[in-house]
């Protein structure tokens, strides 16, 4: 029975795909420069590659040394790693690669001779990346490894004298690669190392190291050697050295403002619920009588405590926390007479999922908002 013409065309196309996929004659070019890759503009897989190159999406690449296609298409090495004989260096010294969890020299390692996992037979040694009966001239024998002690990163100057990551073996001595410095932390790049920025021991603290100079990340400014947010930093509010006034103010949008719960009256941040000169509102003077619950009082008998002419509760008052005059920091509230840090909750009522890690969700009367307090109780409980 004769095949239909459409069936023959389908089989012909399949055969063409099979030849290309298996690296047949149509998968590579007929000669050319093998020292460079060919890159396509549209990311497609090229039809032809020069000998020694592999067709990958985006071009023809040498998978033996290309860190973006190391050992195969799309196999990328980590930043700063080399691709050596199709394997990534993986934090190993220069000239070595990572095979599994080990740093090895493919030139001399009998378990990985010429390539990861290529083990020499019993009784053989590995030299110059090939298994053999004896070590090549100019090498030393370290077990089954034949190493050039002048350049082998695993046997540098002698058997098992391995160089560290970032080092190379030069004339039998381990030394830092070009562009790196030998510091206490090892071989470092002073152009971007925040602990050795521009030189050993030059610590950028909370900043970044850019081109060997300490710089603050975007959104932060350098003040006194520290990177701070001048929009929120109480000691550098709106600019370096601009400090907000004691614990009654906080930095908001680069300006010192009264902390939540306090009101500015005549340039002072006061609690109008118990301030005798601003009782209930600015400039409402109790004329010698105490102030409590935002009203002038005859005495403070109905309140738990009295501090001067203020009727208060020292268990909950952040301006008199635990004792008269003990002021909590602007990011703290008073819980059972102790100052506890708080943050604004990302909700309008309790319970609130944003309060976690042992924090309590509290509807604070002082702040007038829902907050997360670093305590197992809320003020007044």
VENURGI-V303159 format. One record per residue. N is the residue number from 1. PHI is phi in degrees with one decimal (NA if undefined). PSI is psi in radians with two decimals (none if undefined). Layout:
N_PHI_PSI ; N_PHI_PSI
This chain:
1_NA_2.25 ; 2_-77.2_2.50 ; 3_-75.7_2.61 ; 4_-72.3_2.76 ; 5_-63.8_-0.60 ; 6_-66.9_-0.63 ; 7_-66.5_-0.71 ; 8_-64.8_-0.69 ; 9_-63.6_-0.68 ; 10_-64.7_-0.74 ; 11_-66.1_-0.65 ; 12_-63.8_-0.72 ; 13_-64.8_-0.71 ; 14_-62.6_-0.70 ; 15_-63.9_-0.66 ; 16_-64.0_-0.77 ; 17_-61.7_-0.69 ; 18_-64.2_-0.72 ; 19_-64.7_-0.74 ; 20_-67.3_-0.78 ; 21_-63.4_-0.57 ; 22_-90.4_0.16 ; 23_74.5_0.56 ; 24_-71.4_-2.98 ; 25_-58.1_-0.54 ; 26_-79.9_-0.09 ; 27_-89.4_-0.21 ; 28_-130.3_2.78 ; 29_-81.9_2.94 ; 30_-92.1_1.14 ; 31_99.1_2.98 ; 32_136.2_-2.99 ; 33_-78.6_2.03 ; 34_-93.2_0.04 ; 35_-90.9_-0.09 ; 36_-133.9_2.71 ; 37_-91.3_2.80 ; 38_-113.6_2.17 ; 39_-114.6_2.32 ; 40_-91.4_2.65 ; 41_-76.3_-0.52 ; 42_-102.6_0.15 ; 43_77.2_0.18 ; 44_-80.6_2.90 ; 45_-85.8_2.13 ; 46_-67.3_2.66 ; 47_-74.5_-0.61 ; 48_-130.5_2.46 ; 49_-129.6_2.63 ; 50_-66.5_2.74 ; 51_-55.8_2.38 ; 52_92.8_-0.17 ; 53_-109.6_2.69 ; 54_-115.9_2.39 ; 55_-77.5_2.06 ; 56_-128.8_2.83 ; 57_-54.6_2.09 ; 58_103.9_-0.16 ; 59_152.6_-2.96 ; 60_-105.0_2.29 ; 61_-134.5_2.64 ; 62_-88.6_1.75 ; 63_-74.2_-0.03 ; 64_-81.6_-0.40 ; 65_-141.4_0.14 ; 66_-89.5_2.01 ; 67_-66.7_-0.25 ; 68_-91.3_-0.27 ; 69_-142.1_1.11 ; 70_-89.1_1.79 ; 71_89.5_-0.19 ; 72_174.6_2.90 ; 73_-61.0_2.27 ; 74_78.9_0.02 ; 75_-85.9_1.82 ; 76_-100.6_2.43 ; 77_-84.7_2.75 ; 78_-64.5_2.76 ; 79_-56.4_2.28 ; 80_89.3_-0.21 ; 81_-81.6_2.66 ; 82_-99.2_2.74 ; 83_-106.8_2.01 ; 84_-123.7_2.06 ; 85_52.7_0.66 ; 86_81.9_0.22 ; 87_-130.8_2.51 ; 88_-79.1_2.53 ; 89_-68.4_-0.55 ; 90_57.5_0.82 ; 91_76.8_0.29 ; 92_-93.7_2.90 ; 93_-62.9_2.77 ; 94_-57.7_2.35 ; 95_92.2_-0.15 ; 96_-111.1_2.79 ; 97_-129.7_2.88 ; 98_-97.9_2.08 ; 99_-113.8_1.85 ; 100_69.4_-2.07 ; 101_-104.9_0.06 ; 102_-107.2_2.60 ; 103_-94.1_2.14 ; 104_-131.9_2.77 ; 105_-100.5_2.01 ; 106_-65.9_-0.29 ; 107_-74.8_-0.44 ; 108_-131.6_-0.21 ; 109_-81.8_2.06 ; 110_-69.0_-0.33 ; 111_-88.4_-0.28 ; 112_-140.8_1.15 ; 113_-89.4_1.83 ; 114_86.8_-0.41 ; 115_-164.2_2.67 ; 116_-58.5_2.29 ; 117_85.5_-0.10 ; 118_-87.3_1.58 ; 119_-89.4_2.42 ; 120_-74.1_2.69 ; 121_-68.7_2.80 ; 122_-56.0_2.35 ; 123_90.2_-0.20 ; 124_-94.8_2.83 ; 125_-122.0_2.85 ; 126_-113.6_2.17 ; 127_-144.0_2.37 ; 128_56.4_0.56 ; 129_77.6_0.24 ; 130_-135.9_2.53 ; 131_-79.7_2.52 ; 132_-161.3_-3.13 ; 133_-84.0_-0.55 ; 134_-135.6_2.84 ; 135_-76.1_2.48 ; 136_-64.8_2.76 ; 137_-60.6_2.54 ; 138_85.5_0.09 ; 139_-118.2_2.80 ; 140_-109.1_2.62 ; 141_-96.8_2.14 ; 142_-120.2_1.58 ; 143_67.0_-2.06 ; 144_-99.5_0.12 ; 145_-97.5_2.37 ; 146_-111.8_1.91 ; 147_-118.4_2.50 ; 148_-85.8_1.77 ; 149_-63.7_-0.23 ; 150_-81.8_-0.32 ; 151_-140.1_-0.16 ; 152_-73.9_2.11 ; 153_-70.3_-0.28 ; 154_-96.4_-0.46 ; 155_-128.5_1.11 ; 156_-87.4_1.86 ; 157_85.5_-0.25 ; 158_177.3_2.91 ; 159_-60.7_2.34 ; 160_65.5_0.21 ; 161_-87.9_1.49 ; 162_-87.8_2.45 ; 163_-81.0_2.80 ; 164_-89.0_2.94 ; 165_-58.9_2.40 ; 166_87.5_-0.07 ; 167_-106.7_2.83 ; 168_-131.7_2.71 ; 169_-93.8_2.03 ; 170_-128.6_2.03 ; 171_55.6_0.64 ; 172_81.3_0.16 ; 173_-126.8_2.43 ; 174_-80.3_2.27 ; 175_-143.9_2.75 ; 176_-68.2_2.59 ; 177_-66.7_2.81 ; 178_-57.5_2.32 ; 179_92.6_-0.16 ; 180_-107.2_2.70 ; 181_-115.7_2.53 ; 182_-85.8_1.83 ; 183_-120.0_3.12 ; 184_-59.2_-0.51 ; 185_-82.2_0.05 ; 186_105.4_-2.71 ; 187_-83.1_2.09 ; 188_-125.7_2.74 ; 189_-95.5_1.85 ; 190_-68.4_-0.12 ; 191_-80.3_-0.38 ; 192_-141.3_0.13 ; 193_-85.4_1.98 ; 194_-67.3_-0.28 ; 195_-92.6_-0.27 ; 196_-141.9_1.04 ; 197_-83.7_1.89 ; 198_82.2_-0.17 ; 199_176.0_2.81 ; 200_-61.6_2.32 ; 201_81.9_-0.02 ; 202_-83.1_1.69 ; 203_-88.9_2.21 ; 204_-83.4_0.05 ; 205_54.1_-2.06 ; 206_-88.8_0.06 ; 207_-92.4_-2.99 ; 208_-114.7_2.70 ; 209_-104.7_2.04 ; 210_-125.9_2.05 ; 211_54.3_0.66 ; 212_79.2_0.20 ; 213_-127.2_2.32 ; 214_-70.2_2.22 ; 215_-135.1_2.67 ; 216_-84.4_2.60 ; 217_-62.7_2.80 ; 218_-54.8_2.37 ; 219_94.8_-0.16 ; 220_-117.9_2.70 ; 221_-121.8_2.65 ; 222_-86.5_2.05 ; 223_-131.4_1.99 ; 224_62.0_0.57 ; 225_83.8_0.05 ; 226_-119.7_2.63 ; 227_-92.3_2.09 ; 228_-130.5_2.76 ; 229_-96.3_1.80 ; 230_-70.0_-0.07 ; 231_-81.6_-0.38 ; 232_-132.5_-0.14 ; 233_-79.2_2.09 ; 234_-64.7_-0.42 ; 235_-95.3_-0.19 ; 236_-141.8_1.12 ; 237_-90.7_1.88 ; 238_84.2_-0.22 ; 239_177.4_2.83 ; 240_-62.6_2.34 ; 241_81.7_-0.04 ; 242_-86.8_1.83 ; 243_-100.8_2.36 ; 244_-73.4_2.65 ; 245_-76.1_1.99 ; 246_41.0_-2.64 ; 247_-91.6_0.08 ; 248_-90.6_-0.19 ; 249_-117.0_2.77 ; 250_-142.4_2.69 ; 251_-86.8_2.10 ; 252_-130.2_2.08 ; 253_54.3_0.66 ; 254_79.5_0.25 ; 255_-136.4_2.43 ; 256_-75.0_2.12 ; 257_-127.4_2.79 ; 258_-61.9_2.42 ; 259_-61.4_2.69 ; 260_-54.0_2.31 ; 261_102.4_-0.26 ; 262_-112.1_2.75 ; 263_-124.0_2.44 ; 264_-81.4_2.10 ; 265_-130.6_2.03 ; 266_54.5_0.72 ; 267_81.8_0.03 ; 268_-113.6_2.61 ; 269_-96.7_1.99 ; 270_-127.1_2.77 ; 271_-96.0_1.81 ; 272_-71.1_-0.08 ; 273_-77.6_-0.36 ; 274_-146.4_0.25 ; 275_-86.0_2.08 ; 276_-68.0_-0.30 ; 277_-97.8_-0.23 ; 278_-139.7_1.12 ; 279_-89.5_1.83 ; 280_89.7_-0.46 ; 281_-166.9_2.89 ; 282_-60.7_2.41 ; 283_69.5_0.27 ; 284_-91.5_1.77 ; 285_-95.9_2.25 ; 286_-81.8_-0.03 ; 287_52.8_0.91 ; 288_95.2_-0.31 ; 289_-85.2_2.74 ; 290_-76.7_2.82 ; 291_-118.2_2.33 ; 292_-154.2_2.52 ; 293_55.0_0.64 ; 294_66.8_0.32 ; 295_-138.5_2.60 ; 296_-68.4_2.39 ; 297_-119.3_2.70 ; 298_-72.8_-0.69 ; 299_-154.0_3.12 ; 300_-106.9_0.45 ; 301_-61.8_-0.54 ; 302_-87.2_0.07 ; 303_-111.6_2.65 ; 304_-60.2_-0.67 ; 305_-143.0_2.85 ; 306_-134.2_2.23 ; 307_-121.4_1.83 ; 308_63.3_-2.17 ; 309_-102.8_0.44 ; 310_-110.4_2.18 ; 311_-88.6_2.12 ; 312_-149.1_-3.08 ; 313_-130.4_1.92 ; 314_-70.4_-0.12 ; 315_-80.0_-0.37 ; 316_-128.3_-0.24 ; 317_-81.7_1.95 ; 318_-69.3_-0.18 ; 319_-94.7_-0.18 ; 320_-145.2_1.10 ; 321_-90.6_1.90 ; 322_84.9_-0.49 ; 323_-160.3_2.72 ; 324_-62.2_2.31 ; 325_84.2_-0.05 ; 326_-84.0_1.82 ; 327_-98.8_2.22 ; 328_-74.3_2.69 ; 329_-61.2_2.85 ; 330_-65.1_-0.30 ; 331_-104.9_0.41 ; 332_-127.6_2.69 ; 333_-125.3_2.89 ; 334_-98.5_2.12 ; 335_-125.4_1.95 ; 336_53.7_0.70 ; 337_82.0_0.12 ; 338_-123.8_2.46 ; 339_-77.1_2.29 ; 340_-132.0_2.37 ; 341_-67.3_2.61 ; 342_-142.0_2.81 ; 343_-136.0_2.66 ; 344_-63.6_2.36 ; 345_-83.5_2.60 ; 346_-90.2_0.89 ; 347_-162.5_2.99 ; 348_-106.7_-0.11 ; 349_-156.4_2.81 ; 350_-97.1_2.64 ; 351_-71.7_2.82 ; 352_-139.1_2.22 ; 353_-66.2_-0.39 ; 354_-72.4_-0.28 ; 355_-89.9_1.92 ; 356_-142.3_-3.14 ; 357_65.3_0.59 ; 358_91.7_-0.06 ; 359_-76.3_2.64 ; 360_-105.1_2.44 ; 361_-84.9_2.15 ; 362_-133.8_2.44 ; 363_-94.5_1.65 ; 364_-80.7_2.15 ; 365_-70.0_-0.63 ; 366_-64.7_-0.85 ; 367_-79.0_-0.51 ; 368_76.4_0.56 ; 369_-157.1_2.95 ; 370_-83.3_2.26 ; 371_-132.4_2.82 ; 372_-106.5_2.05 ; 373_-107.9_2.38 ; 374_-77.7_1.20 ; 375_-163.5_2.85 ; 376_-87.7_0.05 ; 377_-135.8_2.85 ; 378_-102.2_2.77 ; 379_-56.1_2.31 ; 380_89.9_-0.08 ; 381_-88.7_none
